[in-house]
Amino acid sequence: MRDLRGKVAVVTGAGSGIGRALAVALASEGCVLNISDISPTGLEETCAQIAETGATVDQDILDVADRQAFYAYADKVIARHGRVDLVINNAGVALGATVEALEYEDFEWLMNINFWGMVYGTKAFLPHLKLVEEANLVNLSSLFGIIAVPTQSAYNASKFAIRGFTESLSQELYLEKSTVQVSTVIPGGIRTNIARDARIGGLGVLEQPQEEVAPKFEKIALTSPEKAAQIIIRGIRKDKKRIMVGIDAHIIDAIQRLLPIKYQYLVAKSMSLA
């Protein structure tokens, strides 16, 4: 998608973090924005930033874990604009707990948002994306969709699933000779509120107060949401199948490729020394 001007773009989870940065950046590129989030306050703040660009924006409160609500949202976007050109399934949450301590309710909460929210967004909008000459579907996975780490089994499961689902879809559309381009985004550490908003359960030998988790994450998060948005948009322009975000994502991806088994020991050892 070389030219974003005038394109109708949907961004979920736009009330903060990467979603907000993407919405503002796409507005600056001349897109017609349809943004959603479960937080009314976050959405209003994002819309205020978009207003400064002079772009058109519609906002909707959306729980991406609600299938019927997601399909109704897709219908609303089409009713407003008659088409959709770009869909970015960005909404996501985090959860820290060992497998043994992981509560089923927390696991289901995370999967319903991270994985099923992406599935609903994909299936609700895909038929509409197929109707335009040039369309892009972008699903956000994670560095934790490439490597696994202790206490992140639920988050790992969701992000590995997103990557597998999206890459499979990309191949299907290629075989169909569809014009819809599909991208999987692999962000490294991004300075967002996801760690502060995460649910924290039993962490076993890595147990630590919740108020200490977010500052530690932010200290090692190397990329700002604004920089991440720039990289993602550059990848969309080039129709890249996989969009790596941050030098840490590139480095750890390389380590995983070189040491597909041994990396697990290296990660566990480094965390035991932290």
C-alpha positions as CSV (number, residue, x, y, z in Angstrom):
1,M,0.0,0.0,0.0
2,R,2.2,2.8,-1.3
3,D,-0.2,5.7,-0.8
4,L,-2.1,5.9,2.4
5,R,-3.9,9.2,1.6
6,G,-7.7,8.8,1.7
7,K,-7.5,5.2,2.8
8,V,-10.1,4.0,5.4
9,A,-8.1,2.6,8.3
10,V,-9.2,0.7,11.4
11,V,-7.1,0.5,14.5
12,T,-8.1,-1.5,17.6
13,G,-6.6,-0.8,21.0
14,A,-6.1,2.8,20.0
15,G,-6.5,4.3,23.4
16,S,-2.9,4.1,24.3
17,G,0.6,2.8,23.4
18,I,1.3,1.5,19.9
19,G,-2.4,1.8,18.9
20,R,-2.5,5.5,19.7
21,A,0.8,6.1,18.0
22,L,-0.4,4.3,14.9
23,A,-3.7,6.2,14.8
24,V,-2.0,9.6,15.1
25,A,0.7,8.6,12.5
26,L,-1.9,7.3,10.0
27,A,-3.9,10.5,10.5
28,S,-0.8,12.5,9.6
29,E,-0.5,10.3,6.4
30,G,-4.0,11.4,5.4
31,C,-6.0,8.3,6.4
32,V,-9.7,8.3,7.3
33,L,-9.5,6.9,10.8
34,N,-11.9,4.5,12.6
35,I,-10.4,3.8,16.0
36,S,-11.6,1.7,18.9
37,D,-10.7,0.9,22.5
38,I,-12.4,-0.4,25.6
39,S,-11.3,2.8,27.5
40,P,-13.4,5.9,26.7
41,T,-10.8,8.1,28.3
42,G,-8.0,6.7,26.3
43,L,-10.0,7.1,23.1
44,E,-10.8,10.7,23.8
45,E,-7.1,11.5,24.4
46,T,-6.2,9.8,21.1
47,C,-8.9,11.7,19.3
48,A,-7.6,15.0,20.7
49,Q,-4.1,14.3,19.3
50,I,-5.6,13.3,15.9
51,A,-7.6,16.5,15.8
52,E,-4.4,18.4,15.7
53,T,-3.6,16.8,12.3
54,G,-6.9,17.9,10.9
55,A,-7.8,14.3,9.9
56,T,-11.2,12.7,10.0
57,V,-11.7,10.2,12.8
58,D,-14.6,8.1,14.2
59,Q,-14.3,6.5,17.6
60,D,-16.1,3.5,19.1
61,I,-16.0,1.8,22.4
62,L,-15.2,-1.9,21.6
63,D,-14.5,-4.9,23.7
64,V,-12.6,-7.0,21.1
65,A,-13.3,-10.2,23.1
66,D,-17.0,-9.8,22.2
67,R,-17.6,-11.4,18.8
68,Q,-21.0,-9.9,18.1
69,A,-19.7,-6.5,19.1
70,F,-16.8,-6.8,16.7
71,Y,-19.0,-7.8,13.8
72,A,-21.3,-4.9,14.6
73,Y,-18.3,-2.6,14.6
74,A,-17.2,-3.8,11.2
75,D,-20.8,-3.2,9.8
76,K,-20.7,0.3,11.3
77,V,-17.4,1.1,9.6
78,I,-18.7,0.0,6.2
79,A,-22.0,1.9,6.8
80,R,-20.0,5.0,7.4
81,H,-17.5,4.8,4.5
82,G,-18.7,2.1,2.2
83,R,-15.3,0.3,2.4
84,V,-12.3,-0.4,4.5
85,D,-8.7,-0.5,3.2
86,L,-6.5,-1.1,6.2
87,V,-7.2,-3.1,9.4
88,I,-4.7,-3.2,12.3
89,N,-5.6,-5.7,15.0
90,N,-3.5,-4.2,17.8
91,A,-5.5,-4.6,21.1
92,G,-3.8,-6.7,23.6
93,V,-3.2,-7.3,27.3
94,A,-0.5,-9.0,29.4
95,L,-0.4,-11.6,32.2
96,G,2.4,-12.8,34.4
97,A,2.2,-16.1,36.2
98,T,3.8,-19.5,36.3
99,V,1.9,-22.3,34.6
100,E,1.2,-23.9,38.0
101,A,-0.2,-20.7,39.5
102,L,-2.1,-19.6,36.4
103,E,-5.8,-19.2,36.9
104,Y,-8.0,-20.5,34.1
105,E,-10.1,-17.3,34.4
106,D,-7.0,-15.1,33.8
107,F,-5.8,-17.3,30.9
108,E,-9.2,-17.1,29.2
109,W,-9.4,-13.3,29.8
110,L,-6.0,-12.9,28.0
111,M,-6.8,-15.3,25.1
112,N,-10.2,-13.8,24.5
113,I,-8.6,-10.4,24.0
114,N,-5.2,-11.2,22.4
115,F,-6.1,-14.2,20.3
116,W,-9.8,-14.3,19.7
117,G,-10.0,-10.5,19.4
118,M,-7.5,-10.8,16.5
119,V,-9.5,-13.6,15.0
120,Y,-12.8,-11.7,15.2
121,G,-11.2,-8.6,13.7
122,T,-9.7,-10.6,10.9
123,K,-12.9,-12.5,10.0
124,A,-15.2,-9.6,10.4
125,F,-13.2,-7.3,8.1
126,L,-11.6,-9.8,5.6
127,P,-14.7,-10.0,3.3
128,H,-14.7,-6.2,3.0
129,L,-11.0,-6.0,2.5
130,K,-11.3,-8.3,-0.5
131,L,-13.6,-5.9,-2.2
132,V,-11.1,-3.1,-2.7
133,E,-8.2,-3.0,-5.1
134,E,-5.5,-2.5,-2.5
135,A,-5.9,-3.6,1.1
136,N,-3.8,-4.5,4.1
137,L,-4.5,-6.6,7.2
138,V,-2.0,-6.2,10.0
139,N,-2.0,-8.4,13.2
140,L,0.3,-7.7,16.1
141,S,2.1,-10.6,17.5
142,S,5.2,-10.1,19.7
143,L,8.8,-11.0,20.3
144,F,7.2,-13.4,22.7
145,G,5.6,-15.0,19.7
146,I,9.1,-16.1,18.7
147,I,10.7,-17.0,22.0
148,A,9.1,-18.3,25.2
149,V,10.1,-17.0,28.7
150,P,9.2,-18.0,32.2
151,T,5.9,-16.6,33.7
152,Q,4.7,-15.7,30.2
153,S,3.1,-19.0,29.2
154,A,-0.3,-17.4,28.5
155,Y,1.0,-14.4,26.7
156,N,3.4,-16.6,24.7
157,A,0.5,-18.9,23.8
158,S,-1.5,-16.0,22.5
159,K,1.3,-14.4,20.5
160,F,2.6,-17.7,19.0
161,A,-1.0,-18.4,18.0
162,I,-1.4,-14.9,16.4
163,R,1.8,-15.5,14.3
164,G,0.7,-18.9,13.2
165,F,-2.8,-17.8,12.3
166,T,-1.7,-14.8,10.4
167,E,1.1,-16.5,8.4
168,S,-1.4,-19.3,7.5
169,L,-3.9,-16.7,6.3
170,S,-1.2,-15.0,4.3
171,Q,-0.5,-18.2,2.4
172,E,-4.1,-18.9,1.8
173,L,-4.6,-15.4,0.3
174,Y,-1.5,-15.9,-1.9
175,L,-3.0,-19.1,-3.3
176,E,-6.3,-17.3,-4.0
177,K,-4.3,-14.6,-5.8
178,S,-6.0,-12.1,-3.5
179,T,-5.0,-8.4,-3.5
180,V,-5.2,-8.4,0.4
181,Q,-1.7,-8.1,1.8
182,V,-1.2,-9.6,5.3
183,S,1.5,-8.6,7.8
184,T,2.6,-10.0,11.2
185,V,4.1,-7.4,13.4
186,I,6.8,-8.6,15.9
187,P,7.5,-5.7,18.4
188,G,10.4,-6.0,20.8
189,G,10.2,-4.0,24.0
190,I,7.9,-1.0,23.5
191,R,7.5,1.7,26.2
192,T,3.8,1.3,26.7
193,N,1.5,0.8,29.7
194,I,1.0,-2.9,29.0
195,A,3.2,-4.0,31.9
196,R,1.5,-1.5,34.3
197,D,-1.9,-2.8,33.2
198,A,-0.9,-6.5,33.3
199,R,-2.5,-9.0,35.6
200,I,0.2,-10.6,37.9
201,G,-0.3,-14.0,39.5
202,G,2.1,-16.3,41.2
203,L,5.6,-16.0,39.8
204,G,7.3,-18.7,41.7
205,V,11.1,-18.2,42.1
206,L,10.7,-14.9,40.2
207,E,8.1,-13.6,42.7
208,Q,8.3,-9.8,43.0
209,P,5.9,-7.0,44.0
210,Q,3.7,-5.9,41.1
211,E,4.8,-2.3,41.4
212,E,8.4,-3.3,40.6
213,V,7.5,-5.2,37.4
214,A,6.5,-2.2,35.2
215,P,9.5,0.0,36.0
216,K,11.9,-2.9,35.2
217,F,10.1,-3.5,31.9
218,E,10.2,0.2,30.9
219,K,13.9,0.2,31.7
220,I,14.7,-2.4,29.1
221,A,12.0,-1.3,26.5
222,L,14.1,0.2,23.8
223,T,11.5,1.6,21.4
224,S,9.0,4.4,21.8
225,P,5.4,3.8,20.5
226,E,5.9,6.6,18.0
227,K,9.0,4.9,16.6
228,A,7.2,1.6,16.5
229,A,4.4,3.2,14.5
230,Q,6.8,4.6,12.0
231,I,8.4,1.2,11.5
232,I,5.0,-0.5,11.1
233,I,3.7,2.0,8.6
234,R,7.0,1.7,6.6
235,G,6.4,-2.1,6.6
236,I,2.8,-1.6,5.4
237,R,4.0,0.6,2.6
238,K,6.3,-2.2,1.5
239,D,3.7,-5.0,2.0
240,K,6.1,-6.8,4.3
241,K,4.9,-10.2,5.5
242,R,6.8,-9.8,8.8
243,I,7.5,-6.4,10.4
244,M,10.2,-6.5,13.1
245,V,10.1,-3.6,15.5
246,G,13.2,-2.6,17.5
247,I,16.8,-3.7,17.5
248,D,16.0,-6.1,20.4
249,A,13.5,-7.9,18.2
250,H,16.1,-8.4,15.5
251,I,18.8,-9.6,17.9
252,I,16.6,-12.1,19.8
253,D,15.1,-13.4,16.6
254,A,18.6,-14.1,15.3
255,I,19.5,-15.8,18.6
256,Q,16.4,-18.0,18.4
257,R,17.3,-19.0,14.8
258,L,20.9,-19.9,15.7
259,L,20.0,-21.6,19.1
260,P,16.4,-22.8,18.7
261,I,16.7,-25.1,21.8
262,K,19.6,-23.7,23.8
263,Y,18.1,-20.2,23.9
264,Q,15.6,-21.5,26.5
265,Y,18.5,-22.3,28.9
266,L,20.0,-18.8,28.2
267,V,16.8,-17.0,28.9
268,A,16.1,-19.0,32.1
269,K,19.7,-18.5,33.3
270,S,19.6,-14.7,32.7
271,M,16.3,-14.4,34.6
272,S,17.6,-16.4,37.6
273,L,20.5,-13.9,37.8
274,A,18.3,-10.8,37.6
